[in-house]
Amino acid sequence: MAPQLYLITPANAEPESFPATLMAVLNAAEFSALLVSRGAMDDAAYGRLAAAIVNVGQGAGCAVLIEDDIALTKRLGADGVHITKGPAAIKTAIAALKPAMIVGAANVPSRHDAMTAGEMDIDYVFFGPLDGVDDATAADLGQWWAETFEIPAVLSQPAADTVDARGAEFFALSDSVWSAANPAQAVAAIVASLGENA
């Protein structure tokens, strides 16, 4: 069975111009979730970008997730938060947002870290980078998690030449989409390849 799609926005996207590109990509395939990547933005810039993306993403039927900012998640009416800062931050997010909103755990470089996160009331465990070079160790971890645990795995493989969800329930797309000359066409090709590999 083909995995569900999880889209990661490019780091430091422009709040004014990016939503139009995003809409074209969201029209090219069905995405279950959309993470607003913070990159190196300050709070004000990230808030502007997230506000624009929440409207576009939710309008397309995506669960929109904010990176590591519980207050902004609540203020914008986003669907949840993507936590990269370890168990204490996950616990804080769970206390603040569950059960009404999604809490995802990322930055789990070992089986122990993944299991520590999985013992909490999270909705997914994210393996791999948000952007950049594919991480073979993370892909192996994601496959192990998907084969062993019920909490869904999200596997991120940013490079365009890798289209293999390794059994994870969600496949995250980032650089392979945004670096393409036509991001919507790139998504369509990736979806076709995932269907063939399912």
Secondary structure, DSSP 8 states (H G I E B T S, - for coil): ---EEEEE--TT--TTTHHHHHHHHHHHS-EEEEEE--TT--HHHHHHHHHHHHHHHHHTT-EEEEES-HHHHHHHT-SEEEE-S-HHHHHHHHHHHTTTSEEEE----SHHHHHHHHTSS-SEEEES-SSSS--HHHHHHHHHHHHH-SS-EEEE--STT----TT-SEEEESHHHHTSSSHHHHHHHHHHHHHHH-
